[in-house]
Amino acid sequence: MARAGMGVPCVILDLFLAGFLGLFMVTGFRRPFLWVLAYLYVDIFAPQKVSYGMLATAQPSLIFFVLAVLGWLFLDRGARASFSWRQGLIIALLVYCGLTTLRADFREAAAVKWDWVWKSLVFAAFLPLTLGSRLRIEGAALTMVLAVATIIIDGGLKTLAGGGGYGVLHLFVDDNTGIYEGSTLSAIAISVIPLVLWLARFGTIFPPDWRVRVFAAGLVFACLLIPVGTAARTGLVCAGLLGVIMLRSVKRRALYLGLIAVGMMIAMPFLPAEYVERMNTINHAEADESAGTRMAVWAWTLDYANGHLFGGGFDAYRGDHLHFKVQNVDKGGSVMAAQTQDVTDKARAYHSSYFEMLGEQGWPGLILWLTLQISGLTQLQWVRRKLKHSTDPGDLSDRALATALQEGHLVYMLGAGFVGIAFQPFIYMLVGLQIGLATLVRARLRKAGPPLAQPGLAPAMRLGAV
């Protein structure tokens, strides 16, 4: 969005962003895959929102989307044309959402959401077609991490400076939507940590050395600060899950658990009182109006979906009418008194991706969406199992990437239970990476063929030759 009162620093920022994107545009004629990376950067960081005017009306997202597709069609010799069944699922979900948009309860609002949802789904289905090598998968992962890291580092620094708080952590833009929304950013910040660690260990574009490791450690710390700075309970729950599921991939579990315990002991005295108080409401949902609203919305959505099997289209929540009770506890004096308050509300958002899908797309849409998510976890587990006994460095890297993507996806699925991010573009980019990795591994295994049965040769050694 354009902003008034532009000074010299603002003009410099605009020129820098425009020059950076212009460099992508020019070099893309020689390396068309760079247009794909440019789209990833633009769609995540949204420089058109950060810009003070120059990019605000240029629609860089649309420009690089068109360039990426045209470059793949006519210029990119390193891409492949294979199409997986999960990409078919994405297209089926796209078509289904398009149909529900035509008959949405609130067609004008639904059209606004459809305007960005279709791009998210189309690009998720398109991205794997461009990932024809390990280097391209790493390049896409690195671009995604660095783009979101720009926002996360900004938020982490402001949190350290005391600028955090629920709904008051201002990032690059004063826009509480998309990835810049507090709970959404918290979930994504935690889900991206495994990918950061994979790049720090197996990256080849920036080969691992002390500088890469220091930056990765700082970025992980910034990711953990985002739930504090946004005071988002979703981030705390996601961080807890990630801490548990990473146990399966660490070699020294006792040391890992010890470091977590020490880190929590050191961090506790420095946590803002507002953050601690808000986190304590997790154990007292009946006394929290926000939690009461969520449960009331979820109950309304279940009832609505049972009467509208195909959902009400995007933003169907605008038709909800809620009535629920909240228990207020008065802690003044030596006696604690509890009072029950009746609360009425309407047009409240779902606060859950699962209920978002159920209310907007009905039971068929929810089943399609869940199939896409769960099949990603199983697909990544297939990669991990196939490469389990290999000692080839490339296979070790691919298996570690599958583990990182799986851990990040599990974190997303938990966070999705408490925030409406069913169509968040960043998550669908991760889905594209999953499909690209699985396709690459499957093609390599198919080309190598089954391991030869050699007398006296251990199965692990035979598999190591793949």
Summary of the structure (lengths in Angstrom):
residues: 466
radius of gyration: 23.5
end to end distance: 51.7
largest distance: 81.3
contacts: 1539
relative contact order: 0.12
helix: 69%
strand: 4%
